[in-house]
Amino acid sequence: MRESFGSVMPVTVYALNLFDIADRDEYLAYSKRSPREVARHGGRVVALGQFRQSITGDVEPRKVLILVEWDSKDAFDSYCDDPDLADLHAHRENGASSYVWHLFDRLDDLRPLLKLG
């Protein structure tokens, strides 16, 4: 949380999703419904991508990239933990493989990471 004018505001988080398609029909079932549910829980897709080339690094390439911006970690958790979405999450899990799902806090710049000590 960060303070803003005396109140505490939630920190925006980004969910980085990297994966391969394991079952086209299962993932299509997920992708038809997920944008509405993500939005309902405070998220929005900011980038979709298809793997092009590995430049550097030791991460095994995945075919698909999805970057989702969430209003807060609580918003992300509400999406993941909503019991009404259990069937939706099953489509994602069954439709994708080699899934990497990482959360990152939004930063206005890199200064907080570059502070000494």
Residue, then its C-alpha position, 0 to 999 in steps of 0.5 A: m500500500r502507498e499513502s496518498f494525501g493522508s489515505v492508503m491506496p492499494v498498489t496496482v499489480y501486474a500479472l505476467n502470464l506466460f504459457d503454451i496452449a495445451d488444449r485449444d477448445e479448453y482455452l477458448a472456453y476460458s478466453k470467451r468468458s475471462p475478459r468479462e470476469v477479469a474486468r468485474h474483479g478490477g483487472r484489464v488486459v494491457a498486452l497480448g503477445q505471441f512468442r517471437q524470439s529469445i534474446t537472452g535469459d534462461v526462461e524456457p520460451r512460451k508461445v503466449l504472453i498476457l499482461v493483466e493490470w489489477d487494481s490491487k493484489d486484493a482484486f487479483d486475489s478476488y478473481c482467483d478465489d471467487p468460488d463462482l469462477a472455479d469452472l472458469h479457472a479449470h478451463r485455463e488450467n486444462g487449456a494451458s501448459s508450462y504456465v508461468w504466473h508472476l505478480f509485479d507491483r506497479l512502479d512509477d520509476l525504478r528509484p525504489l529499486l535502486k536505493l542504496g542500503 
